[in-house]
Amino acid sequence: MDAVLNLPLKQLEDKHRQSIADEDAFRAEKKINPAYLGNIYHSANHGANIPEELNCSLFIYNLPAHMTEKSLIEALLPHAPFDRIYALSVTPPSAGSFSDTSIAKITTFTRAGAEKLYNFIHAGWLAISGQQTRVRWNQIKVAAFPGDEYLSRVLLISGPKDVVTIPNLTAHLSRGIAYQLEAATVKQETADIRLIEWRFCSFRAQASSAKLLLRWELPAVTTRFGVDPLAVPLRAVPAGPRRFPPWDRSTEWV
């Protein structure tokens, strides 16, 4: 530390300029927006080296300034089915920006699902608050997720009624992960057990992380992945029991 502090001021300034230049070059190479504040060196935050026809990520723009992940999902739901959401983020207009619209990045689990969503928006079928939404393929490409078809952004959480409450689950999840919530709904209850459907806005780093977190923090609670309503027609979301892989039988309550 002393050695760094004793460097001539010009050397420190030169190192700082070189660091900025290196970062700018890396952003340009990976097509990362200069305004992006996340970890640009994490592989999940820059594009996959795949052909355009395998990209599952969309860039949606001309959204209302007040748009959120939750409200975008709600705008899409009446037009389902599309596909399961793998990742979704909405960026509002920045303070002082010449634009008063939001943008969104949405990644589906499959290329077919991404194409279905792209074609729907590109055809002009999605207008929100009087604004015609626009879409293009995201320059930061994301490949299809190779996981099993039962994975989704929806968790079905069951357990003792004094533990499985929306306020209690909110407290545990908020301490452990950053997430956006579409909806949390009590689906079933008995005298002792409650089942809550918890719809995150993303599978990546949200539903997937929450399942692990709840397993560690609340051992009396069981979780399994539910149905993403964006992947099925609005009136066709099954309400009854579903079959799960043999390794997940212990979490099947209904």
C-alpha distance (Angstrom), angle and dihedral (degrees) to the residues before:
residue distance angle dihedral
M1 . . .
D2 3.83 . .
A3 3.78 89.9 .
V4 3.79 90.9 54.8
L5 3.77 92.8 47.1
N6 3.81 91.4 50.1
L7 3.81 94.6 53.5
P8 3.78 113.2 113.3
L9 3.79 112.3 -97.2
K10 3.83 91.7 -115.8
Q11 3.80 91.6 57.7
L12 3.79 91.1 51.6
E13 3.78 90.9 49.2
D14 3.81 91.3 48.7
K15 3.82 91.4 51.1
H16 3.81 90.1 49.2
R17 3.82 92.2 50.4
Q18 3.81 91.3 48.1
S19 3.80 91.0 49.7
I20 3.80 90.7 52.2
A21 3.82 90.9 47.0
D22 3.81 91.6 50.0
E23 3.80 91.5 49.7
D24 3.82 92.3 47.6
A25 3.81 90.3 50.6
F26 3.80 91.3 49.7
R27 3.82 91.7 49.0
A28 3.81 90.4 50.0
E29 3.80 92.5 48.6
K30 3.81 93.2 49.1
K31 3.84 94.0 37.3
I32 3.80 92.5 -121.2
N33 3.81 116.2 164.0
P34 3.84 111.3 -109.0
A35 3.82 88.3 -132.3
Y36 3.82 93.6 56.5
L37 3.82 109.0 114.4
G38 3.80 100.5 -171.1
N39 3.79 128.7 98.7
I40 3.80 101.5 -64.8
Y41 3.82 92.4 -171.3
H42 3.81 94.8 59.7
S43 3.80 109.1 103.0
A44 3.83 91.6 -133.7
N45 3.81 90.1 60.7
H46 3.80 99.2 59.0
G47 3.75 133.8 51.9
A48 3.78 126.7 -71.8
N49 3.80 117.3 -121.3
I50 3.80 95.4 -114.4
P51 3.83 135.9 124.1
E52 3.81 116.8 -89.1
E53 3.80 91.2 -111.8
L54 3.82 90.9 64.0
N55 3.81 96.0 51.1
C56 3.83 113.7 119.6
S57 3.82 97.8 -177.7
L58 3.81 126.2 99.0
F59 3.80 131.8 -164.7
I60 3.82 110.5 -145.9
Y61 3.80 119.8 -168.1
N62 3.80 143.8 170.6
L63 3.80 89.3 57.4
P64 3.83 120.9 152.9
A65 3.80 116.1 -87.4
H66 3.82 91.6 -116.2
M67 3.82 93.8 54.2
T68 3.81 118.3 132.8
E69 3.80 133.6 179.3
K70 3.79 89.1 -101.1
S71 3.81 95.2 50.2
L72 3.83 92.4 46.8
I73 3.80 91.0 53.5
E74 3.80 90.0 47.4
A75 3.81 90.2 51.9
L76 3.81 90.8 52.6
L77 3.81 98.2 43.2
P78 3.84 97.7 80.1
H79 3.81 88.4 56.2
A80 3.82 97.6 49.5
P81 2.97 145.3 160.0
F82 3.80 102.8 82.1
D83 3.80 113.5 121.7
R84 3.79 142.9 -71.8
I85 3.79 113.0 -69.7
Y86 3.78 113.0 -118.7
A87 3.81 96.3 179.0
L88 3.79 135.8 -4.7
S89 3.79 132.7 178.8
V90 3.80 132.0 169.9
T91 3.80 123.4 -157.8
P92 3.82 117.2 -161.5
P93 3.81 122.1 -148.2
S94 3.79 111.4 -77.6
A95 3.79 121.8 -118.0
G96 3.78 110.8 -85.3
S97 3.80 92.6 13.6
F98 3.81 118.7 144.8
S99 3.81 87.5 -133.2
D100 3.80 123.4 75.9
T101 3.82 95.4 -169.3
S102 3.80 133.6 94.2
I103 3.78 129.0 -129.9
A104 3.80 130.8 -148.3
K105 3.77 137.5 -161.7
I106 3.77 115.9 -153.4
T107 3.78 127.1 -179.4
T108 3.78 123.4 -169.5
F109 3.79 127.7 -157.1
T110 3.80 93.4 -114.6
R111 3.80 138.6 34.9
A112 3.81 90.9 -128.1
G113 3.79 90.0 56.9
A114 3.79 92.1 48.1
E115 3.81 90.7 51.2
K116 3.80 91.2 50.2
L117 3.82 91.0 52.1
Y118 3.82 92.6 43.4
N119 3.81 92.9 50.9
F120 3.81 92.1 48.3
I121 3.82 94.7 52.1
H122 3.81 94.8 37.0
A123 3.81 89.7 54.8
G124 3.81 89.0 59.7
W125 3.79 98.2 -110.1
L126 3.80 97.1 128.6
A127 3.81 114.6 75.3
I128 3.81 117.3 161.5
S129 3.81 122.6 -168.5
G130 3.78 88.9 -14.4
Q131 3.83 94.0 -53.2
Q132 3.79 120.4 120.7
T133 3.80 106.9 -129.2
R134 3.81 118.6 -135.7
V135 3.80 130.7 -156.6
R136 3.78 142.0 -168.8
W137 3.78 134.6 168.6
N138 3.79 110.5 -83.5
Q139 3.80 114.1 -108.8
I140 3.81 88.0 -141.7
K141 3.79 96.5 74.0
V142 3.79 123.0 -148.2
A143 3.79 124.0 -167.7
A144 3.79 124.0 -135.7
F145 3.81 112.9 -80.8
P146 3.82 108.5 -109.5
G147 3.81 95.1 -150.9
D148 3.79 128.0 117.1
E149 3.79 120.7 -73.6
Y150 3.80 93.8 -114.4
L151 3.83 92.1 66.5
S152 3.81 114.2 103.6
R153 3.80 146.5 145.4
V154 3.82 89.3 -97.7
L155 3.80 122.8 90.0
L156 3.79 125.7 -165.8
I157 3.80 105.9 -152.0
S158 3.80 120.6 -168.8
G159 3.77 135.7 173.3
P160 3.82 145.1 100.2
K161 3.78 112.8 -10.7
D162 3.80 93.3 -125.7
V163 3.83 89.4 57.4
V164 3.79 103.7 34.1
T165 3.78 100.4 66.6
I166 3.77 126.8 128.5
P167 3.85 93.7 -119.4
N168 3.82 92.9 48.2
L169 3.80 94.5 46.9
T170 3.81 90.2 45.6
A171 3.80 90.6 53.9
H172 3.82 93.8 50.2
L173 3.80 95.4 43.9
S174 3.80 94.8 45.0
R175 3.79 91.3 54.1
G176 3.79 92.9 50.2
I177 3.81 108.7 36.0
A178 3.79 142.9 15.4
Y179 3.80 111.2 -119.6
Q180 3.79 146.2 150.1
L181 3.77 119.5 -128.4
E182 3.78 126.3 -144.7
A183 3.80 96.2 -177.5
A184 3.80 144.0 -27.4
T185 3.79 115.5 -155.4
V186 3.78 135.1 174.5
K187 3.81 104.5 -125.3
Q188 3.83 103.9 175.5
E189 3.79 140.1 3.5
T190 3.78 137.8 -173.8
A191 3.78 127.5 180.0
D192 3.80 90.9 -78.6
I193 3.81 109.1 11.7
R194 3.80 132.7 65.7
L195 3.82 129.7 -169.1
I196 3.81 119.5 -156.0
E197 3.79 126.4 -172.6
W198 3.81 108.8 -142.8
R199 3.80 114.0 -166.1
F200 3.79 112.3 -164.2
C201 3.80 119.3 -170.0
S202 3.82 92.3 -124.1
F203 3.77 138.2 30.2
R204 3.81 93.8 -154.0
A205 3.82 112.2 82.9
Q206 3.81 91.2 -13.8
A207 3.82 117.8 59.5
S208 3.81 91.0 18.2
S209 3.82 92.5 50.9
A210 3.80 94.1 41.1
K211 3.80 91.7 57.0
L212 3.81 90.9 56.4
L213 3.80 93.1 42.5
L214 3.80 94.1 52.8
R215 3.80 91.4 47.0
W216 3.80 89.8 57.9
E217 3.80 100.7 36.9
L218 3.81 100.7 37.1
P219 3.82 109.3 32.1
A220 3.81 91.1 172.2
V221 3.81 89.4 63.2
T222 3.80 124.9 82.1
T223 3.79 124.5 -157.3
R224 3.77 136.4 -169.0
F225 3.77 134.5 170.1
G226 3.78 117.2 -94.0
V227 3.79 134.5 -161.7
D228 3.80 119.2 -67.2
P229 3.82 102.5 -134.1
L230 3.80 90.0 -148.3
A231 3.81 88.3 66.7
V232 3.80 96.0 57.3
P233 3.81 135.2 42.6
L234 3.80 110.6 -80.8
R235 3.81 94.6 -111.0
A236 3.79 95.1 41.3
V237 3.81 100.7 68.2
P238 3.82 103.5 128.1
A239 3.79 113.4 -120.9
G240 3.80 98.5 -170.3
P241 3.81 136.5 67.9
R242 3.81 121.9 -46.1
R243 3.78 130.9 -158.8
F244 3.79 118.9 -114.9
P245 3.80 135.7 -168.1
P246 3.83 115.4 -80.0
W247 3.82 92.3 -107.4
D248 3.81 90.4 58.0
R249 3.82 98.9 49.5
S250 3.80 93.0 106.2
T251 3.80 90.4 65.7
E252 3.81 95.1 51.4
W253 3.79 108.1 107.1
V254 3.80 106.1 153.9
